[in-house]
Structure formats: structure tokens, C-alpha cells
């Protein structure tokens, strides 16, 4: 596991090298930003054509009032909407870059390939859920403010939005990025250990809240997901794993409100 994949046995097309990887990540950000801006502009144009400019103006004003109200429920609702849009734009950007590099073989660069879940896979899923519960309890004890990080509004629409964001979009986009695009390139160039840590650490940092404790709690999950990626060779495997893990956490948060 600790040796780089030989050049002659590397899948075709070959992943980017280190410089190309950094450049491609910047390109993904640009593509995602453009896609998000274009989608927002088209949505605004459609609303103005169907309902008129005054309605669009009132809609924008209501959105600004929502974010400036300072109420936790309003801020959470706005965050769910913005987060979903960012994740979808990121998925689109990764998909575009993969196809630019590989054409019809783009799934290889993202490791979006079939897999078979064996007994070890499901034991790891169960262990991860148990770890998540323990980490949440420990984090709530060490840093009580953490209990407010994942507050879910009471409205049914917000609950559905949270489910789509947390259980579907976040795992899919994060796995395509960290265990797909980044891990695949680093694994081919530098080997398993380097790819594992170089994908797990940014994954943990991306979950940094107001304290480093949550990032530290997430780091072991990044390592486990990297191991699953190595063992199965598939980001579909890590995405399903991640979805189940996030669903269990969301379910516990929801049950805690009941």
C-alpha cells in the first residue's frame, strides 16, 4: 500500500501531476463560481420575465432581510440554500475538469466506478457511526457552543433542505473532491500514505468551525474514508459511507429536538 502505482500500470488517462492538480483545483473554483453566477443570473432573469422587476426587487430585499435578521433560524435557512448551491456548483466544476482531462473516461479520474460492499465495509460503517456519536458527545462536553453549530429549523421545508444538503450534496461533492480528484492524482504520483494524509487533512480543515476540536474529530473519518477508497478503488463506496455517516448524525440532531 505504501508504494506509488507504477507508471506503466496507471489507468488511462493519467491523473494530473502535482502542479496540474493545483492548477486544476483553481480551475474548478473558477468554473464553479461562473456556474453559480450564471445560474443566479438566469434565475433572476426568469423571475423578472414571469413576474416583473418589482417582484424580483422585493424577493432580493426579502433575502437580504433574512440574512440580516440575526435570528439563528433565518441564518440557518439562508446557509442551507447557499450551501446547497455551492456544493452543486462544485460538483459541476469537478465534472467539467474531469471531462476536459479524460473525455468519456472521466469517471476514472474521479474513481466513480462500481464497487461491492463486503463485510469489512459494513463493519467500518457501524464503527464510524459509533465513533461519530462518541465524538459528538465529547465535543459537546468540551465545547458546549458546538451544540448550536448544527441547529435545524423547525419548518418541514428546512428539515428536507438540511437532508438534501447534509446527506446528499455534501458527501457527494466532498468525496468527488477529496477521495476522487485529489486522492487519485496523489495516489498515482506519491503512493498510498501520501495520498491518504494529503486528502484527509484538507478534508478535516474544511470542517473547521469556531474551534479546532471539530476538525480534529473529523480527521479520523478522513483517514477511514481514504482507507475505504484504497480498499475498494471507488468513490461510490466512500460516498455511500459518507452519506450513511452524515444521515446518522442528522438523525441524532433531529431526535434531540423532539
Buried (B, 14 or more C-beta within 10 A) or exposed (E): EEEBBEEEEBBEBBBBEEEBBEEBBEBBEEBBBEBBEEBEEEEBEEBBEEEEEEEBEEBEEEEEEBBEEEEEBBBBBBBBBEBBBBBBBBBBBBBBBBBEBBEEEBBBBBBBBEBEBEEEBEEBBEEBBEBBEEBBEEBEEEBEEBEEBBBBBEEEEBBEBBBBBBBBBBBBBBBBBBBBBBBBBBBBBBBBBBBBBBBBBBBBEEBEBEBEBBBBBBBBBBBBBBBBBBBBBBBBBBBBBBBBBBBBBBEBBBEEEE
